[in-house]
Amino acid sequence: MPATLLDPTTLQKLATLQLRARHVVEGVLTGLHKSPHQGQAVEFAEHKEYAPGDETRHIDWRAFARVDKYYVKKFELETNLRAYLVLDASRSMAYGRRGVTKLEYAKMLGAALAYLLVRQQDLCGLVVSGAPEAEAAAADDLAPKTGEPPADQPADDARDVRLPPSVRRYLPPRASPAHLNGLLGVLERLSPEGATDLAGTIDFVAEKAQRRALVLLLSDLFDPSPKALASLAKLRKRRCEVAVFHLLDRDELDFPFDDPTDFLALEGASRIEANPRSVRAGYLAEMGAFLKQTRRALFDSDVEYALTPTDEPLDRVLLTFLAARRAASRAL
């Protein structure tokens, strides 16, 4: 497959989100990310001092080299991986002056991750952050309520779950092909609406996620509340694995404007006219400080962080993510 096919703008031209996800996963990652699902998997739990009768193949030779004593690794059974895709669909994700918008990129990346997870028989759920606009919410409230979901709604969509204002949609983790099709359908129809409230969304995920779940956040992290990063830290304390794909348009990173420009608020009605040349240095300094502070806070919380410009080929993003997970699993 030509590398240019994995360019986000080129991928966007393919007919459906499912087709794009399949091209990314099967065309690039086949054979690279081997499925870990072989019956039941095991996960390292703790060490114990060696005693006669213990399996010698479980001796930790690194520990022996450090302390000159024999210790055995104890393992515990774990079920399939349970993953939650947390996708920011707030209004700020609508930006994309060239190429794809941040939301379009998030949908393609989220679809590829979901396709990969279900393909290896792991459970994948979806949480959409960003409440709908008042008009859309009112229309949804007036829609007829029946015991059966609408034809365009996946059957396992949790309509019986009371969603907080920060969460627009929630699909519990499943691993069936039908569930994947429904999840991709929800992603396909998403539009950028509402204000950002990542803290509320992540708190909702914390209520639903079981211990050791994998939480994948796709967002520009433009949340005015300082609680969002703290909520991610709480997930780590509950022994969930957490990875953040920090999606930013190249314009937001480089500020390439030259002529006098009207700048509109991403979430709000305010606007300001400015000469970009006079504000570029200040803007880049603020953006650099924002990225440094975010990266440091997540690093201190042991949250995996990936700055992801929306012109980055999706295969490269996925390869980097999978390589990091593989390295972390080998370090245990």
C-alpha positions, 0 to 999 in steps of 0.5 A: 500500500502506498504510504500516501494512502495513509495521509489523513487528507487522502484517507478522508476521501475513502467512502466510509470510516470502516474502510479507512480503519481497515486500510490503516490496520490491515494494510500496515499493521498486519503481523506487527501487533499479534493478538494477545488473546490465547485463552486466558492471559496472565499479568504479573502481580508480585514477587515471593521468595523462592521455596522448594516446589515453585516453578523454576521458570518463574524465577526473576533472574534480574532480582537475583542479580540485584539481591543475590536471592531467588524470587519467583514472579507470581501472576494472576489471571486476567480476562480480555482487555477492556478498552474505552475510547474517549473522544472529544467532540466539542466545538474546538475540535472543528478547527482544520483550515487545511486538510482534515479537522481535529474531529475528523482526524480523531474519528479516523484514529479512533476507528482504527484503534477500535478496529484493531482492538476488536480484531484481536478479540478485546472489548472496546467501548466509546465515550463521546465528550462534548454535550450537544447544542441545546436545539439538538438536545431538545430534539433528542428529548422529543424523539419517540421512546420505545423499547427498541433502539432506532434503526441507525442506533447500535443495539448495545448503546446504553440508553438506560444509562443516565449520562452526565451533561459532559457525555453525549454518547456511551457505548459499553465495551463489546468485542463483536463485529456487530458492535464494531459496526455500530461504534463506527456508525456513531463515530461517522455521524459525530459533529463538533458540538458543545463546550469541553468538559473533559473532567466530567467525562473522565469521571464518568469513565472512572465510574464505568471502567473496571480495574486495569481497563485501557482508557484512550483519550483523543482530544485537543485538551482545550479544557478551561478546567484544571481538573481534567488532568487530575481526573486522568491521574485518578484513573492511573491510581485505580490501575487503569492504563491511560494514553492521551493522543493530544490532537492539534492542528498544525496552525495551532502549533506553528501559527503560520499567519501573516496578514491581519486576521480575525481570530474567532473563539473556538468555543464561544462568540468572542473574536479579535482582530490582530496582526499575527506578526506582532503576537506570534512570539507571545502565542508560541510562548504560551503554546509551548508553556501549555504543552510543557505543563501538560506533558509534565503533569501527565508524565508525573501521573504515569499517563502515556502522552503523544502529541499528535499533529493532524497532518501526521500519517495515522500509521505512524501514530499507531506504530509509535503507540503499539511500540510503546505498549510493547516496550512497557509490557516487556519491562514488567 
